[in-house]
Amino acid sequence: SSKEINVRNLSKRNVAKEKLCSWLERMSSILNSNAVPLLQITVPKADKCELLEQGKIKDQLTIIQLQDEVLKKKDEEVEVMKQAMKQTVEKEITSYASAVTKSCATALAPRKISEAVKTVVDRDERKRNVVIYGVPEQSEETLPEKVESILEEIGEKPVVKDCCRIGAKRPDAVRPIKFTLGSTGIVSQVLRKSHLLRSKDGFRTVYLSPDRTREERAAYKLSREKKKTDKAQYQHPSETEDGVLLLMNKKST
């Protein structure tokens, strides 16, 4: 019987060959009756699992191919955008370079350079000049002495150079006097004390001014006209120690 087939019986030394053969026949019978049917069921299922696994692998390969195509498409779009941006940048750079070249050519023209140098030198020279308005003009006059006497009225005795009347001579107008001082510091000091002339007899209509350009004079004139217009809205002028007029608004009184 099948119970006789065990390790103990198989390990006996006195087991006859006939008995072993009988047991092997019985084992073969048991395997045929039990194992073969199981194998017939298991093998088709294994084949089916293999087919499923192959299908899964195929699907994964398809997904990978689609991903590669999407990446390739994106790379193509990025390349198109890069080319478009490159063309735009090159166009803008060309336009800017052309504009700069034209501007530099105009700015570096000999005439422009000469005018620029002349403007800088003129401004530097004007910083050491002072202009006096309101000094009566005489046929024969010693301008340095006139200028020095005016400056003495405000307590200044600088070295005066290059005195001259400026502008075309006309019978109905008094030309201003322009003169040069030693430094811009002295010019600032003289102009700062020029308000003192308003309290001096014979000098109330005389006033000192920086040597302004035509454009600066026009801007200064507009500023004075605006101040005159605004002054109508104020009253009670009072003067500080440095000569600056302070005006109080009517609405505040």
Disulfide bonds with the S-S distance in Angstrom:
none
